[in-house]
Amino acid sequence: MAPLIWQKSSFSGEAANCVDVAVAPDGTLRLRESDDPDVVLTANRAGLSTLRASIRESDGVWA
């Protein structure tokens, strides 16, 4: 399996602890925190969109 190409989330700004995002060969999204890169969450685009909407509705920071 090819290694994932991680990108820093644009929502992380200049913060030291960032959220990294990668797209796996199967099309799923992988998320990890830069300070704990061994813990990786897997989500599909619909699931991530639902999470973002829930955070937005609860006055979260992620828009």
HTML snippet that shows the backbone in 3Dmol.js (N, CA, C, O; Angstrom):
<script src="https://3Dmol.org/build/3Dmol-min.js"></script>
<div id="view" style="width:600px;height:400px;position:relative"></div>
<script>
const pdb = `
ATOM      1  N   MET A   1       0.845  -1.181   0.000  1.00  0.00           N
ATOM      2  CA  MET A   1       0.000   0.000   0.000  1.00  0.00           C
ATOM      3  C   MET A   1       0.891   1.245   0.000  1.00  0.00           C
ATOM      4  O   MET A   1       1.863   1.325   0.752  1.00  0.00           O
ATOM      5  N   ALA A   2       0.556   2.191  -0.833  1.00  0.00           N
ATOM      6  CA  ALA A   2       1.326   3.431  -0.923  1.00  0.00           C
ATOM      7  C   ALA A   2       1.169   4.238   0.357  1.00  0.00           C
ATOM      8  O   ALA A   2       0.102   4.231   0.969  1.00  0.00           O
ATOM      9  N   PRO A   3       2.237   4.941   0.768  1.00  0.00           N
ATOM     10  CA  PRO A   3       2.117   5.772   1.965  1.00  0.00           C
ATOM     11  C   PRO A   3       1.142   6.922   1.729  1.00  0.00           C
ATOM     12  O   PRO A   3       1.007   7.421   0.612  1.00  0.00           O
ATOM     13  N   LEU A   4       0.474   7.327   2.785  1.00  0.00           N
ATOM     14  CA  LEU A   4      -0.468   8.430   2.687  1.00  0.00           C
ATOM     15  C   LEU A   4       0.285   9.749   2.597  1.00  0.00           C
ATOM     16  O   LEU A   4       1.354   9.904   3.187  1.00  0.00           O
ATOM     17  N   ILE A   5      -0.272  10.686   1.865  1.00  0.00           N
ATOM     18  CA  ILE A   5       0.300  12.023   1.763  1.00  0.00           C
ATOM     19  C   ILE A   5      -0.532  12.923   2.660  1.00  0.00           C
ATOM     20  O   ILE A   5      -1.674  13.256   2.342  1.00  0.00           O
ATOM     21  N   TRP A   6       0.052  13.312   3.784  1.00  0.00           N
ATOM     22  CA  TRP A   6      -0.655  14.099   4.786  1.00  0.00           C
ATOM     23  C   TRP A   6      -0.549  15.581   4.480  1.00  0.00           C
ATOM     24  O   TRP A   6       0.506  16.070   4.076  1.00  0.00           O
ATOM     25  N   GLN A   7      -1.652  16.292   4.676  1.00  0.00           N
ATOM     26  CA  GLN A   7      -1.695  17.741   4.516  1.00  0.00           C
ATOM     27  C   GLN A   7      -2.234  18.351   5.796  1.00  0.00           C
ATOM     28  O   GLN A   7      -3.162  17.826   6.411  1.00  0.00           O
ATOM     29  N   LYS A   8      -1.643  19.458   6.184  1.00  0.00           N
ATOM     30  CA  LYS A   8      -2.112  20.175   7.368  1.00  0.00           C
ATOM     31  C   LYS A   8      -3.441  20.845   7.039  1.00  0.00           C
ATOM     32  O   LYS A   8      -3.580  21.479   5.993  1.00  0.00           O
ATOM     33  N   SER A   9      -4.399  20.704   7.918  1.00  0.00           N
ATOM     34  CA  SER A   9      -5.700  21.341   7.731  1.00  0.00           C
ATOM     35  C   SER A   9      -5.544  22.852   7.692  1.00  0.00           C
ATOM     36  O   SER A   9      -4.789  23.422   8.480  1.00  0.00           O
ATOM     37  N   SER A  10      -6.251  23.499   6.781  1.00  0.00           N
ATOM     38  CA  SER A  10      -6.200  24.959   6.686  1.00  0.00           C
ATOM     39  C   SER A  10      -6.813  25.614   7.915  1.00  0.00           C
ATOM     40  O   SER A  10      -6.570  26.794   8.165  1.00  0.00           O
ATOM     41  N   PHE A  11      -7.601  24.875   8.687  1.00  0.00           N
ATOM     42  CA  PHE A  11      -8.208  25.408   9.900  1.00  0.00           C
ATOM     43  C   PHE A  11      -7.223  25.436  11.065  1.00  0.00           C
ATOM     44  O   PHE A  11      -7.504  26.042  12.099  1.00  0.00           O
ATOM     45  N   SER A  12      -6.072  24.786  10.905  1.00  0.00           N
ATOM     46  CA  SER A  12      -5.096  24.728  11.990  1.00  0.00           C
ATOM     47  C   SER A  12      -4.291  26.014  12.127  1.00  0.00           C
ATOM     48  O   SER A  12      -3.750  26.286  13.199  1.00  0.00           O
ATOM     49  N   GLY A  13      -4.201  26.802  11.074  1.00  0.00           N
ATOM     50  CA  GLY A  13      -3.440  28.048  11.132  1.00  0.00           C
ATOM     51  C   GLY A  13      -1.990  27.790  11.483  1.00  0.00           C
ATOM     52  O   GLY A  13      -1.370  26.871  10.948  1.00  0.00           O
ATOM     53  N   GLU A  14      -1.450  28.595  12.376  1.00  0.00           N
ATOM     54  CA  GLU A  14      -0.055  28.457  12.795  1.00  0.00           C
ATOM     55  C   GLU A  14       0.091  27.665  14.092  1.00  0.00           C
ATOM     56  O   GLU A  14       1.175  27.636  14.675  1.00  0.00           O
ATOM     57  N   ALA A  15      -0.959  27.038  14.541  1.00  0.00           N
ATOM     58  CA  ALA A  15      -0.925  26.294  15.806  1.00  0.00           C
ATOM     59  C   ALA A  15       0.085  25.151  15.730  1.00  0.00           C
ATOM     60  O   ALA A  15       0.281  24.552  14.673  1.00  0.00           O
ATOM     61  N   ALA A  16       0.720  24.858  16.858  1.00  0.00           N
ATOM     62  CA  ALA A  16       1.684  23.759  16.920  1.00  0.00           C
ATOM     63  C   ALA A  16       0.978  22.410  16.809  1.00  0.00           C
ATOM     64  O   ALA A  16       1.494  21.499  16.160  1.00  0.00           O
ATOM     65  N   ASN A  17      -0.179  22.269  17.424  1.00  0.00           N
ATOM     66  CA  ASN A  17      -0.960  21.037  17.340  1.00  0.00           C
ATOM     67  C   ASN A  17      -1.974  21.205  16.223  1.00  0.00           C
ATOM     68  O   ASN A  17      -2.885  22.029  16.312  1.00  0.00           O
ATOM     69  N   CYS A  18      -1.808  20.423  15.181  1.00  0.00           N
ATOM     70  CA  CYS A  18      -2.621  20.587  13.978  1.00  0.00           C
ATOM     71  C   CYS A  18      -3.371  19.302  13.661  1.00  0.00           C
ATOM     72  O   CYS A  18      -3.033  18.225  14.152  1.00  0.00           O
ATOM     73  N   VAL A  19      -4.377  19.440  12.845  1.00  0.00           N
ATOM     74  CA  VAL A  19      -5.076  18.289  12.297  1.00  0.00           C
ATOM     75  C   VAL A  19      -4.525  18.060  10.897  1.00  0.00           C
ATOM     76  O   VAL A  19      -4.510  18.970  10.067  1.00  0.00           O
ATOM     77  N   ASP A  20      -4.072  16.831  10.643  1.00  0.00           N
ATOM     78  CA  ASP A  20      -3.570  16.448   9.326  1.00  0.00           C
ATOM     79  C   ASP A  20      -4.626  15.598   8.640  1.00  0.00           C
ATOM     80  O   ASP A  20      -5.319  14.810   9.283  1.00  0.00           O
ATOM     81  N   VAL A  21      -4.742  15.765   7.327  1.00  0.00           N
ATOM     82  CA  VAL A  21      -5.744  15.053   6.546  1.00  0.00           C
ATOM     83  C   VAL A  21      -5.056  14.381   5.355  1.00  0.00           C
ATOM     84  O   VAL A  21      -4.150  14.953   4.748  1.00  0.00           O
ATOM     85  N   ALA A  22      -5.494  13.168   5.029  1.00  0.00           N
ATOM     86  CA  ALA A  22      -4.989  12.455   3.859  1.00  0.00           C
ATOM     87  C   ALA A  22      -6.146  11.706   3.209  1.00  0.00           C
ATOM     88  O   ALA A  22      -7.120  11.349   3.872  1.00  0.00           O
ATOM     89  N   VAL A  23      -6.027  11.475   1.907  1.00  0.00           N
ATOM     90  CA  VAL A  23      -7.009  10.664   1.183  1.00  0.00           C
ATOM     91  C   VAL A  23      -6.348   9.324   0.889  1.00  0.00           C
ATOM     92  O   VAL A  23      -5.295   9.265   0.254  1.00  0.00           O
ATOM     93  N   ALA A  24      -6.970   8.259   1.354  1.00  0.00           N
ATOM     94  CA  ALA A  24      -6.456   6.905   1.136  1.00  0.00           C
ATOM     95  C   ALA A  24      -6.787   6.448  -0.285  1.00  0.00           C
ATOM     96  O   ALA A  24      -7.683   7.006  -0.918  1.00  0.00           O
ATOM     97  N   PRO A  25      -6.078   5.444  -0.790  1.00  0.00           N
ATOM     98  CA  PRO A  25      -6.352   4.940  -2.140  1.00  0.00           C
ATOM     99  C   PRO A  25      -7.807   4.496  -2.349  1.00  0.00           C
ATOM    100  O   PRO A  25      -8.303   4.532  -3.475  1.00  0.00           O
ATOM    101  N   ASP A  26      -8.491   4.079  -1.283  1.00  0.00           N
ATOM    102  CA  ASP A  26      -9.886   3.658  -1.421  1.00  0.00           C
ATOM    103  C   ASP A  26     -10.861   4.838  -1.374  1.00  0.00           C
ATOM    104  O   ASP A  26     -12.075   4.642  -1.444  1.00  0.00           O
ATOM    105  N   GLY A  27     -10.333   6.062  -1.255  1.00  0.00           N
ATOM    106  CA  GLY A  27     -11.181   7.254  -1.259  1.00  0.00           C
ATOM    107  C   GLY A  27     -11.623   7.725   0.112  1.00  0.00           C
ATOM    108  O   GLY A  27     -12.222   8.793   0.237  1.00  0.00           O
ATOM    109  N   THR A  28     -11.335   6.938   1.149  1.00  0.00           N
ATOM    110  CA  THR A  28     -11.709   7.384   2.486  1.00  0.00           C
ATOM    111  C   THR A  28     -10.736   8.462   2.959  1.00  0.00           C
ATOM    112  O   THR A  28      -9.613   8.568   2.465  1.00  0.00           O
ATOM    113  N   LEU A  29     -11.185   9.246   3.913  1.00  0.00           N
ATOM    114  CA  LEU A  29     -10.361  10.304   4.472  1.00  0.00           C
ATOM    115  C   LEU A  29      -9.736   9.816   5.763  1.00  0.00           C
ATOM    116  O   LEU A  29     -10.366   9.091   6.533  1.00  0.00           O
ATOM    117  N   ARG A  30      -8.508  10.209   5.996  1.00  0.00           N
ATOM    118  CA  ARG A  30      -7.802   9.859   7.225  1.00  0.00           C
ATOM    119  C   ARG A  30      -7.462  11.161   7.945  1.00  0.00           C
ATOM    120  O   ARG A  30      -7.001  12.123   7.330  1.00  0.00           O
ATOM    121  N   LEU A  31      -7.692  11.177   9.235  1.00  0.00           N
ATOM    122  CA  LEU A  31      -7.419  12.357  10.057  1.00  0.00           C
ATOM    123  C   LEU A  31      -6.549  11.951  11.231  1.00  0.00           C
ATOM    124  O   LEU A  31      -6.709  10.870  11.798  1.00  0.00           O
ATOM    125  N   ARG A  32      -5.624  12.834  11.589  1.00  0.00           N
ATOM    126  CA  ARG A  32      -4.781  12.589  12.757  1.00  0.00           C
ATOM    127  C   ARG A  32      -4.375  13.934  13.355  1.00  0.00           C
ATOM    128  O   ARG A  32      -4.398  14.966  12.685  1.00  0.00           O
ATOM    129  N   GLU A  33      -4.009  13.893  14.611  1.00  0.00           N
ATOM    130  CA  GLU A  33      -3.481  15.076  15.281  1.00  0.00           C
ATOM    131  C   GLU A  33      -1.965  15.033  15.178  1.00  0.00           C
ATOM    132  O   GLU A  33      -1.356  13.977  15.350  1.00  0.00           O
ATOM    133  N   SER A  34      -1.361  16.172  14.899  1.00  0.00           N
ATOM    134  CA  SER A  34       0.088  16.187  14.686  1.00  0.00           C
ATOM    135  C   SER A  34       0.866  15.759  15.935  1.00  0.00           C
ATOM    136  O   SER A  34       1.967  15.221  15.811  1.00  0.00           O
ATOM    137  N   ASP A  35       0.326  15.983  17.118  1.00  0.00           N
ATOM    138  CA  ASP A  35       1.048  15.599  18.329  1.00  0.00           C
ATOM    139  C   ASP A  35       0.855  14.135  18.703  1.00  0.00           C
ATOM    140  O   ASP A  35       1.479  13.662  19.653  1.00  0.00           O
ATOM    141  N   ASP A  36       0.001  13.401  17.977  1.00  0.00           N
ATOM    142  CA  ASP A  36      -0.207  11.970  18.205  1.00  0.00           C
ATOM    143  C   ASP A  36      -0.470  11.285  16.862  1.00  0.00           C
ATOM    144  O   ASP A  36      -1.567  10.775  16.634  1.00  0.00           O
ATOM    145  N   PRO A  37       0.533  11.270  15.966  1.00  0.00           N
ATOM    146  CA  PRO A  37       0.317  10.806  14.594  1.00  0.00           C
ATOM    147  C   PRO A  37       0.028   9.317  14.438  1.00  0.00           C
ATOM    148  O   PRO A  37      -0.367   8.883  13.356  1.00  0.00           O
ATOM    149  N   ASP A  38       0.216   8.526  15.493  1.00  0.00           N
ATOM    150  CA  ASP A  38      -0.060   7.092  15.393  1.00  0.00           C
ATOM    151  C   ASP A  38      -1.550   6.772  15.517  1.00  0.00           C
ATOM    152  O   ASP A  38      -1.976   5.666  15.186  1.00  0.00           O
ATOM    153  N   VAL A  39      -2.341   7.734  15.991  1.00  0.00           N
ATOM    154  CA  VAL A  39      -3.786   7.541  16.105  1.00  0.00           C
ATOM    155  C   VAL A  39      -4.429   8.170  14.869  1.00  0.00           C
ATOM    156  O   VAL A  39      -4.373   9.384  14.676  1.00  0.00           O
ATOM    157  N   VAL A  40      -5.036   7.328  14.039  1.00  0.00           N
ATOM    158  CA  VAL A  40      -5.608   7.789  12.776  1.00  0.00           C
ATOM    159  C   VAL A  40      -7.085   7.414  12.732  1.00  0.00           C
ATOM    160  O   VAL A  40      -7.454   6.263  12.964  1.00  0.00           O
ATOM    161  N   LEU A  41      -7.919   8.399  12.432  1.00  0.00           N
ATOM    162  CA  LEU A  41      -9.355   8.167  12.264  1.00  0.00           C
ATOM    163  C   LEU A  41      -9.653   8.032  10.783  1.00  0.00           C
ATOM    164  O   LEU A  41      -9.026   8.693   9.955  1.00  0.00           O
ATOM    165  N   THR A  42     -10.603   7.181  10.450  1.00  0.00           N
ATOM    166  CA  THR A  42     -11.027   6.995   9.069  1.00  0.00           C
ATOM    167  C   THR A  42     -12.472   7.444   8.930  1.00  0.00           C
ATOM    168  O   THR A  42     -13.316   7.105   9.760  1.00  0.00           O
ATOM    169  N   ALA A  43     -12.755   8.200   7.887  1.00  0.00           N
ATOM    170  CA  ALA A  43     -14.119   8.681   7.648  1.00  0.00           C
ATOM    171  C   ALA A  43     -14.359   8.741   6.144  1.00  0.00           C
ATOM    172  O   ALA A  43     -13.427   8.887   5.354  1.00  0.00           O
ATOM    173  N   ASN A  44     -15.622   8.627   5.772  1.00  0.00           N
ATOM    174  CA  ASN A  44     -15.948   8.899   4.376  1.00  0.00           C
ATOM    175  C   ASN A  44     -16.375  10.359   4.280  1.00  0.00           C
ATOM    176  O   ASN A  44     -16.561  11.015   5.305  1.00  0.00           O
ATOM    177  N   ARG A  45     -16.529  10.865   3.087  1.00  0.00           N
ATOM    178  CA  ARG A  45     -16.850  12.290   2.915  1.00  0.00           C
ATOM    179  C   ARG A  45     -18.189  12.656   3.545  1.00  0.00           C
ATOM    180  O   ARG A  45     -18.328  13.733   4.125  1.00  0.00           O
ATOM    181  N   ALA A  46     -19.163  11.778   3.436  1.00  0.00           N
ATOM    182  CA  ALA A  46     -20.476  12.064   4.026  1.00  0.00           C
ATOM    183  C   ALA A  46     -20.379  12.138   5.551  1.00  0.00           C
ATOM    184  O   ALA A  46     -20.974  13.020   6.169  1.00  0.00           O
ATOM    185  N   GLY A  47     -19.634  11.219   6.153  1.00  0.00           N
ATOM    186  CA  GLY A  47     -19.466  11.222   7.604  1.00  0.00           C
ATOM    187  C   GLY A  47     -18.761  12.473   8.092  1.00  0.00           C
ATOM    188  O   GLY A  47     -19.146  13.051   9.109  1.00  0.00           O
ATOM    189  N   LEU A  48     -17.725  12.895   7.370  1.00  0.00           N
ATOM    190  CA  LEU A  48     -17.008  14.106   7.763  1.00  0.00           C
ATOM    191  C   LEU A  48     -17.889  15.340   7.599  1.00  0.00           C
ATOM    192  O   LEU A  48     -17.834  16.252   8.425  1.00  0.00           O
ATOM    193  N   SER A  49     -18.691  15.379   6.555  1.00  0.00           N
ATOM    194  CA  SER A  49     -19.621  16.500   6.365  1.00  0.00           C
ATOM    195  C   SER A  49     -20.641  16.573   7.493  1.00  0.00           C
ATOM    196  O   SER A  49     -20.984  17.658   7.961  1.00  0.00           O
ATOM    197  N   THR A  50     -21.121  15.418   7.924  1.00  0.00           N
ATOM    198  CA  THR A  50     -22.074  15.372   9.039  1.00  0.00           C
ATOM    199  C   THR A  50     -21.416  15.855  10.323  1.00  0.00           C
ATOM    200  O   THR A  50     -22.028  16.600  11.089  1.00  0.00           O
ATOM    201  N   LEU A  51     -20.186  15.442  10.567  1.00  0.00           N
ATOM    202  CA  LEU A  51     -19.459  15.892  11.747  1.00  0.00           C
ATOM    203  C   LEU A  51     -19.282  17.413  11.723  1.00  0.00           C
ATOM    204  O   LEU A  51     -19.521  18.085  12.726  1.00  0.00           O
ATOM    205  N   ARG A  52     -18.870  17.944  10.594  1.00  0.00           N
ATOM    206  CA  ARG A  52     -18.686  19.396  10.472  1.00  0.00           C
ATOM    207  C   ARG A  52     -19.992  20.141  10.721  1.00  0.00           C
ATOM    208  O   ARG A  52     -19.999  21.169  11.399  1.00  0.00           O
ATOM    209  N   ALA A  53     -21.091  19.637  10.182  1.00  0.00           N
ATOM    210  CA  ALA A  53     -22.399  20.284  10.379  1.00  0.00           C
ATOM    211  C   ALA A  53     -22.792  20.258  11.854  1.00  0.00           C
ATOM    212  O   ALA A  53     -23.321  21.243  12.370  1.00  0.00           O
ATOM    213  N   SER A  54     -22.541  19.146  12.532  1.00  0.00           N
ATOM    214  CA  SER A  54     -22.869  19.042  13.962  1.00  0.00           C
ATOM    215  C   SER A  54     -22.057  20.032  14.785  1.00  0.00           C
ATOM    216  O   SER A  54     -22.583  20.673  15.694  1.00  0.00           O
ATOM    217  N   ILE A  55     -20.773  20.153  14.462  1.00  0.00           N
ATOM    218  CA  ILE A  55     -19.923  21.106  15.177  1.00  0.00           C
ATOM    219  C   ILE A  55     -20.400  22.533  14.925  1.00  0.00           C
ATOM    220  O   ILE A  55     -20.474  23.342  15.850  1.00  0.00           O
ATOM    221  N   ARG A  56     -20.715  22.830  13.694  1.00  0.00           N
ATOM    222  CA  ARG A  56     -21.192  24.173  13.336  1.00  0.00           C
ATOM    223  C   ARG A  56     -22.480  24.505  14.087  1.00  0.00           C
ATOM    224  O   ARG A  56     -22.635  25.622  14.580  1.00  0.00           O
ATOM    225  N   GLU A  57     -23.404  23.550  14.179  1.00  0.00           N
ATOM    226  CA  GLU A  57     -24.676  23.765  14.870  1.00  0.00           C
ATOM    227  C   GLU A  57     -24.504  23.958  16.366  1.00  0.00           C
ATOM    228  O   GLU A  57     -25.331  24.602  17.010  1.00  0.00           O
ATOM    229  N   SER A  58     -23.424  23.399  16.926  1.00  0.00           N
ATOM    230  CA  SER A  58     -23.196  23.525  18.359  1.00  0.00           C
ATOM    231  C   SER A  58     -22.254  24.693  18.677  1.00  0.00           C
ATOM    232  O   SER A  58     -21.648  24.726  19.747  1.00  0.00           O
ATOM    233  N   ASP A  59     -22.131  25.652  17.744  1.00  0.00           N
ATOM    234  CA  ASP A  59     -21.276  26.822  17.907  1.00  0.00           C
ATOM    235  C   ASP A  59     -19.799  26.424  18.021  1.00  0.00           C
ATOM    236  O   ASP A  59     -19.023  27.097  18.700  1.00  0.00           O
ATOM    237  N   GLY A  60     -19.421  25.345  17.365  1.00  0.00           N
ATOM    238  CA  GLY A  60     -18.020  24.937  17.339  1.00  0.00           C
ATOM    239  C   GLY A  60     -17.212  25.871  16.461  1.00  0.00           C
ATOM    240  O   GLY A  60     -17.762  26.758  15.807  1.00  0.00           O
ATOM    241  N   VAL A  61     -15.920  25.670  16.450  1.00  0.00           N
ATOM    242  CA  VAL A  61     -15.027  26.543  15.718  1.00  0.00           C
ATOM    243  C   VAL A  61     -14.878  26.111  14.265  1.00  0.00           C
ATOM    244  O   VAL A  61     -14.641  26.951  13.396  1.00  0.00           O
ATOM    245  N   TRP A  62     -15.011  24.837  13.989  1.00  0.00           N
ATOM    246  CA  TRP A  62     -14.750  24.305  12.654  1.00  0.00           C
ATOM    247  C   TRP A  62     -15.924  24.610  11.751  1.00  0.00           C
ATOM    248  O   TRP A  62     -17.014  24.089  11.987  1.00  0.00           O
ATOM    249  N   ALA A  63     -15.756  25.425  10.735  1.00  0.00           N
ATOM    250  CA  ALA A  63     -16.840  25.800   9.824  1.00  0.00           C
ATOM    251  C   ALA A  63     -16.668  25.171   8.475  1.00  0.00           C
ATOM    252  O   ALA A  63     -17.492  25.382   7.586  1.00  0.00           O
TER     253      ALA A  63
END
`;
const viewer = $3Dmol.createViewer("view");
viewer.addModel(pdb, "pdb");
viewer.setStyle({}, {cartoon: {color: "spectrum"}});
viewer.zoomTo();
viewer.render();
</script>
